[in-house]
Amino acid sequence: MTDLKVAVVGCGKFADAHIEEIGKLGRATVVALCDRELLLAEQAAMRYRVPAFYDDFDRLLERERPDVVHITTPPASHLPLGARAIEAGAHVFVEKPFTPTLAESQELVAKAERAGKKLTIGWSYLFEPTTIIMREMLASGAIGEVVHVESVFGSDLSGPFGAALLGDGDHWVHRLPGKLFHNNIDHVLSRLLELLDVDMPDVHALAFLRREKRFGDARDELHDELRMTLGGRRMTAHGVFTTTAKPTPNHLRIYGTKNTVSVDYVKSTTTLDAAPRLPSAIGRLMPAFDQAMAYLREGGRNARRFARSEFQFFSGLSELTRRFHESIVGGTPQPIPNKDILRVGGMIDEIVRQSRPRAEKAA
């Protein structure tokens, strides 16, 4: 790869992951960081030995002339920051959610396409090794025709992010149209895109609150559970976002006409469900052992990856970043088509629209 000059704007916790993964590419260099809080940018620059830091994004663009900008700020700023980066001649990597509304996503995509610049979004689960194995199974015909898909993603509000969110009634998540689930359901929906048999499925959504209301402000309007049903021509999909199911789930399950495959992003495994091969009670005995062997093989594969220093927490982000930067240098298609970014944006808009009356009634 030709050397690329990269800037990262937004120096919160997830910016560290972007800076580290860019550094692993070898032929891309983070030349500058930017944050409205200059101290955050300075501290990140010191941690990662980045030569320049700013609290003014326009000044960064003017002085550093980056080839690529990674945006890891809250979603409301994605459109203005992305637009300014494109105007300055940069390609743009935007963390999810892409923008708060489909209209804003359409505006940013149109601007990039007019300028001949590439965009991508932080759908890192599409590039996890487990997903790539599932994709190979799908392509080989091992699953058959997809009949139904379940995509489940959980968020633990007892962690640092939950503490920040529930500790501040003015947190930026509270200002998203879909609030908490709006910040997370990209993970649920993006994994369905290649499995759906229509561009825009019928969407039915139900959001509700399980936590006790105790704040008397925007925090009490924060739906913490969401269920979605998506209908295609010959298949369906079910999406779940949850903050209360334990252990916190993160998986994809595909029911096919030949086999059913389960992708577990917590355990980093991709397994085919074992079907009975023998009659009577013996036939019900053996599948558990077959399943145990499947997990043993997956554990072995992960151990070998660990020994090669390939078993990383941000494997998907690393692969997505590599493919995006290579598409810029090589002039090849970007790893996530703009069309798919807009498909998810349209589904999120519809989910928010259906959820809002219930939220207003509950309030």
N, C-alpha and C positions, 0 to 999 in steps of 0.2 A: 504493500500500500504506500502511496505517496503520503508524506507527512501532512497531517491536518492540524490546523490551529483550532482549538476548542475552547469555548467559554461556557461556564455554568452560572446561571442566574437563579438565586434562591439558595441560601446556605443553611437550610434546616437539616434535620437528621438524614433524610434520604439523599441529599446531595452528596454525602460521603460515598454512598454506594456508586453513584455515577462517576465520581472522580476516580475511585479505585478501579472500576471496570474500564474506563477510558485508558487509564495508565497501563493496563494489561495488554492493550492492543499493540504497543511497541512502536507504531508509526503514527500515533496521534498524541498531541501534547495539550494539556490544559494550560492555556496561557493566561487566563484571568478568571476571577470569580467576582460575583456581584450580589449584594444584598442591601435592602434599604437600611438595615442595621449594619453599619460599617464594621463594627467589632466582630460580628459573626463572619463576615467575609475575610477579615484579617486573620481570625483564629483558624479558619479552614485553610487559608493560604499558608499559614505557618505549619499546620499539620501535614499538608501534602506538598510543601515546597513549591507552591504556585507563585510565579514571579510578580503578579499584579492583582490588586483587588480594588473594588469600586463600590460606591453606594449610588452611582449614577449610571444607568444602563446605556444611555445615549453616548456618554463619554467613553464607556468601554468599547462600544461598537466603533466609534470614530478613531480611537487610538490603537486598538488591538486588531481590528479587521478580521475577526474570526471566520473560519470556513464553516464551522458548525456551532450552534448554540443549543445547549441542553437546558430546558426550563423546568425547574423543580419548585416552583412557587405555588401558592394556592390558586385554584382554578379561575377565579375571577380575573386574574391578571394574564392568563394564557393568551387571549386574543391580542391585547395591545402589545405585549412583549414579543409574541411570535410575529406579529405584523412588522414591528420595528426591526427585528432581526432579519426578516426576509427582505425588507427594503434596503438593509445594509449589505445584502448579498450573501447571507448565510442560509444554510440548510438548518432545519429545526427538529429537535427531539423534544416532545412535550410529554410530561408525566400525565397520568390519568387522574381525574377525568379530563378529557381533551379541552372542553370548555363547558360552562354551565348549561348551555342550550344548543340545540341543533342549528339554529340560525347563526350563532357565533361560529360553530364548527364549519358550516358551509362558507362563511366569509373568509376564515383563515385558510381553508383548503383552496378556495378560488384564488386567493392572493398568491399562494405558493405556486399553483399551477400556471398562473399568468407570468410569474417571474422565472419559471423553470427550476424551482427549488424543491427539494425533497422534504417530506415530513414523515415523522413516525410518532408513535404513542407508546407509552410504557406498559404494553401488554406482555410482560415478561413470561407469563405462564405458557404462552404459545411456543416458546423456544426452550422450555425445560427439556432435559433428556427424556423424561417420562412421556411428555407430549409427542416428542419426535418418534419414539418407539410406537406409540399408539397410531400415529399418522402412517407409519410403515405397515402396521397391521391392517389399517383401513385400505391402503393402496394395494396390498397383496390379496385382498379379498377374504382375509381370515375372519372378519367380522360379518361380512355379507352386507346386505342393504340395511341401513340404519332405520330402526323402527321407533325408538324413543331414546332420549338423552336426559340425564340428570346432572346438573351442575350446581354444586353446593360450596358456599364460601362463608366462613365464620370470622368474626372479629371479636376479640376478647377485650371488653371494656375495663377489665381490671388491670390492664397493662398501662404503660406510660402514655400512649396516645389517648386511651379512654380517660385517664386521669386528667389530662390536659383539656379534653373535650368537655367533660362533665364538671370540671373545675372553673370553666370560663363560659358564661352565657353569651359572650361576644366572639367566641371562637369562629374562625372562618367557615367551618363546616355548617354551623347553624344558618349561614346565609346562602347555602346552596339550595336550589329549588327542591331537591329531594333529600336534603340534609345528610344524615349519616349514611343511608343506603346509597345515595347519589355518589358518595366518595368511594364506594366499594363494588358496586355491581358491574363495573367494567370487567372485573375478574370473572364474574358469573357469565356475562353475555358474550364476551370476546371468544371464550372457549367453545361457544356453540356455532360460531359463524360458518366454519367449514363443514359442519354437520347438518345444517339446515338445508332444506331443498327448495327454499324460496328466499329471495332477497330480503323481504320484509314480512315476517310472519304475523299472524293475528296474535295480539298480546292481551293477556288478562292478568291483572296484578292486584294483590291484596297486601297492604302494609298495616302494621299495628304495633302497639306499645305494650311490652310486658313489664317493664320496670315500674316501680311505684313513682307517681308524680310527687316531687318533694322540693322543687326549686322555686316554682312560681314565676318562671321566665321561659325563654326559648328552649331551655334544656328539657322541659316537660313536653315539648312538641316533637321531640326527637324519636321518630319511629325506630325501633331496634330489631324488628322482624319484617321480612318481606318474602312473599311467595309469588312466583310468576309462572304462568303457563303460556307457551308459545306454540302456535299451530301452523304446520306447513301443509303441503299437498298430501304426502303419504307418511308423515312422521310428526311427532310432537316432541316438545322439550319442556322440562320442568326446572326452574331456577329457584334457588333458596339462598337468602342472606339471613344469617342469624347471629345474635350476640349472646344467646343464652344456652345453646346446645353445647354439651361437653362430652368428650374432649372437643376443642374447637375444630370443626371440620373444614377440609379443603380438598374436594375430590370431584372427579368427573366419571360418570358411568354411562356407557353406551350399550344399548340393547340392540343387537343385530339379528338378522335372519339366520346366521350361522353360529355366532358366538356372542357373548357379552364380555366386554372388557372394562376393567376398573383401573382408573388412574388416580393414585393417592399422592397428592403433592406434599403431604406431611411426612409420609414414610418414604417418599421418592420411589414408588413402585408402580409397575404397569403389569397387570395380570389378567389372564383369561379365566373366567369362571369355569370350574370343572363341572362337567355334566356326567350323570350316571352312565356307565358303560356296560354294567352287568345287571342282570335282573334281580328282583326281590330285594331283601334286606341287605345283601352284599353290595348291591348297586348303590345303596344309600350310605354304605360304610366307606367306600373308597374315595369319593370326591374330597373329603376332608384331608386325606393324605396327599392327594394330587395338589390341592390348594397349598398345603404346607410346603410341598416341594417347589411350587411356583414362587412362594415367598423366599424360600431358601436360595433359589437361583437369583432372585432380585437382590437379596442381601449380599450374595457373592459378587454380583456385578457392581454394586455400590462400593463394596470393599476394594475391588480392583481399581475403581475410579478414585477412591480415596488414596490408595497407594500411589497413583499417578498424579496426585494433587489436582484432580479434576472434579472432586465431589465438593462443590462450593455452594454456599447458601444462595448466592445470586447468579447461579449458572444461567438461568433464563435471561436475565438482564445482560450478562456478559455476551451471550450469543446474539441477542437482539442488537446490542450496540455494535458488535463486530459486523453483522450483516448490513446494518444501516450505513456505517462508515464505508464499507466496501462498495455499497451501491452508489455512493457519492463519487468515489474514486473511479470505479469501473464503468459508471454510466448504466448500471443494470437496474432493474425494477427494485423499488424500495421493499423491505421485507413485509410491511403491512400496507396494503393498498388504501388509498384515500377513500375509495368506495366503502371499505369495511369500517373505517373510522366513522363515516356518516351513517352507516347502517346501525351501529350501536348507538350513536347519538339520537337517531330517530326512535329507537326502542326505549331509550331512557326518557326522552320527552314524553312518550305515551305512558310509561309507567308512572312518572311524576304526575301527569294529568289525572290518571285514574286514582292515584293515592291522595291527591289534595282534598277532595270532598270529604273523605273519611277523616283526615287530619283536622279539617275545619269543624266537622261535627263533634269530634272528640274534644276539641278545645272548648 
